[in-house]
Amino acid sequence: MSKIMIQILLVFILLASVSPAPAYIGPGAGISVLGSLLSILATVFVAIGAVLFWPLRKLMKRRKARRESATGTEAEATRNDG
């Protein structure tokens, strides 16, 4: 075997024999993860809501413009009649 193959095999053996180290994760890290998760979820829901309500807003603006134009033509008609 070549020297490189022996080194690669030795690295794999060492990596396989490593055991995980027990570590304490404090409540601050959990709160940070929870806050990040909630902000990502809120962003997704707001984006979906914006996409869903976009046509509704456009429809409401069109109705308002039609009402204003209809009210303006009625006012002009009453002025011309009087």
N, C-alpha and C positions, 0 to 999 in steps of 0.2 A: 504494500500500500504506500501511496505517496504521503509525504509529510502533511500536505494540505488536507487530505482525506482523514488522516488521524486527528488533526486539530478540529475539524468539523465534527467528527464523531465524539471527541472529548467534550466539545461545547454542548452537543445534544445530550450527552450523559449528565453533564453538570446541570443543565436546565431541567432535565427530568427529575433530578434528585432534590431540587429546591422545594421546600414546603412554604406555604403561605404564612406570613407573620401576622399574629393577632394584633389588631390595632383598635384603638378607641376612636370612634367618630362622635364628636360632641354634638349637642343640640343645635349649635350655630350653623353647622354644615347642613343639617337637615332642614332648617328653616330657610337657608339660602336656596337649596334645591327646590323646596316647595314654592318659594316665591318666584323662582325662575319658571317653574312649570306652570304656575297660575298665570303669569304674564304672557307666556307663549299661548296658552289656551285662550286667554282673553283677546289677544291679537288675532287669532284665527277666527274666533266668533265675530269680532267686529268687522273683519274683512269679508266674511261670508254675508253678514247682515248688510253691509254697504253694497255688495253686488246684488243682493236680492231686492233691496229697497230702491235701487237706482231707477228702474222703470216706474215705480210708484211715484217717486218724487217728480219725474218728468211729466207724468200724467196729471199730477196735481198742479204743476205750473201751467200746463196747457189749459186746464179748466179755469184757473184763475185768470189767465190772459183772455179767454173767451168771455168770461163774465164781465171783466173790465171793459172789453171792447163792446159788448152788448149794452152795458150800462152807459157807455159813452155815446153810442148811437141813439139810444132812447132819449138821452138828455138833449142831444142835438135836434132830434125830431120834435120834441116839445118846444124848444126854442123857435124852431122854424114855423110851427103851427101857431104860436101865440102872437 
